[in-house]
Amino acid sequence: MRLPEADVVVIDLAASLRGRSRTDFVREAAVRAAEEVLMDHGLIRMSPEGFADFMGILSPPAAPVPEMVELARRPTPWEAGYEPKQ
């Protein structure tokens, strides 16, 4: 791989901070980036029965979370007359 000298300097500095060779550092970074791309674009496969179970879990109405309901009912700082400390 041909890289600009400035890029090589940055890579070498980062690799040395990690105690790695340039090759190990670049390989690890490339594999990590490739795995992220694959995870973002992965296809999820399931059987018709599995999909039906999945949809069954998602279909019922959501149950309220008492803490979230209480939080949503609180007045906002500007409604409650909040004055920041000076």
C-alpha contacts under 8 A as a table, 3 or more apart, distances in Angstrom:
res1	aa1	res2	aa2	distance
3	L	7	D	6.29
3	L	8	V	6.51
4	P	7	D	5.37
4	P	8	V	6.55
5	E	8	V	5.03
5	E	9	V	6.25
6	A	9	V	5.14
6	A	10	V	6.40
7	D	10	V	5.16
7	D	11	I	6.13
8	V	11	I	5.06
8	V	12	D	5.94
9	V	12	D	5.13
9	V	13	L	6.12
10	V	13	L	5.17
10	V	14	A	6.22
11	I	14	A	5.18
11	I	15	A	5.96
11	I	22	R	6.75
11	I	25	F	7.80
11	I	26	V	7.66
12	D	15	A	5.01
12	D	16	S	6.03
12	D	21	S	7.73
12	D	22	R	5.75
13	L	16	S	5.20
13	L	17	L	6.28
14	A	17	L	5.11
14	A	18	R	6.44
15	A	18	R	5.14
15	A	19	G	6.09
15	A	20	R	4.99
15	A	21	S	5.95
15	A	22	R	5.75
15	A	25	F	5.55
16	S	19	G	4.77
16	S	20	R	5.76
16	S	21	S	7.00
17	L	20	R	7.69
20	R	24	D	6.07
20	R	25	F	5.92
21	S	24	D	5.22
21	S	25	F	6.05
22	R	25	F	5.11
22	R	26	V	6.03
23	T	26	V	5.31
23	T	27	R	5.95
24	D	27	R	5.13
24	D	28	E	6.00
25	F	28	E	5.29
25	F	29	A	6.19
26	V	29	A	5.10
26	V	30	A	5.97
27	R	30	A	5.14
27	R	31	V	6.09
28	E	31	V	5.23
28	E	32	R	6.11
29	A	32	R	5.15
29	A	33	A	6.15
30	A	33	A	5.13
30	A	34	A	6.08
31	V	34	A	5.01
31	V	35	E	6.09
32	R	35	E	5.16
32	R	36	E	6.32
33	A	36	E	5.17
33	A	37	V	6.40
34	A	37	V	5.17
34	A	38	L	6.21
35	E	38	L	5.05
35	E	39	M	6.04
36	E	39	M	5.10
36	E	40	D	6.14
37	V	40	D	5.13
37	V	41	H	6.27
38	L	41	H	5.19
38	L	42	G	5.65
39	M	42	G	5.17
46	M	49	E	7.93
46	M	50	G	5.74
46	M	51	F	6.14
47	S	50	G	4.99
47	S	51	F	6.14
48	P	51	F	5.07
48	P	52	A	6.13
49	E	52	A	5.05
49	E	53	D	6.23
50	G	53	D	5.07
50	G	54	F	6.12
51	F	54	F	4.92
51	F	55	M	6.10
52	A	55	M	5.14
52	A	56	G	6.02
53	D	56	G	4.95
53	D	57	I	6.39
54	F	57	I	5.29
54	F	58	L	6.51
55	M	58	L	5.01
55	M	59	S	5.81
56	G	59	S	5.26
56	G	60	P	7.17
57	I	60	P	6.80
64	P	68	M	7.62
64	P	69	V	6.98
65	V	68	M	5.35
65	V	69	V	6.25
66	P	69	V	5.06
66	P	70	E	6.18
67	E	70	E	5.19
67	E	71	L	6.17
68	M	71	L	4.97
68	M	72	A	6.09
69	V	72	A	5.16
69	V	73	R	6.32
70	E	73	R	5.16
70	E	74	R	6.50
71	L	74	R	5.39
75	P	78	W	7.92
75	P	79	E	5.67
75	P	80	A	5.76
76	T	79	E	5.13
76	T	80	A	6.14
77	P	80	A	5.09
77	P	81	G	6.29
77	P	82	Y	5.02
78	W	81	G	5.43
78	W	82	Y	5.90
79	E	82	Y	7.63
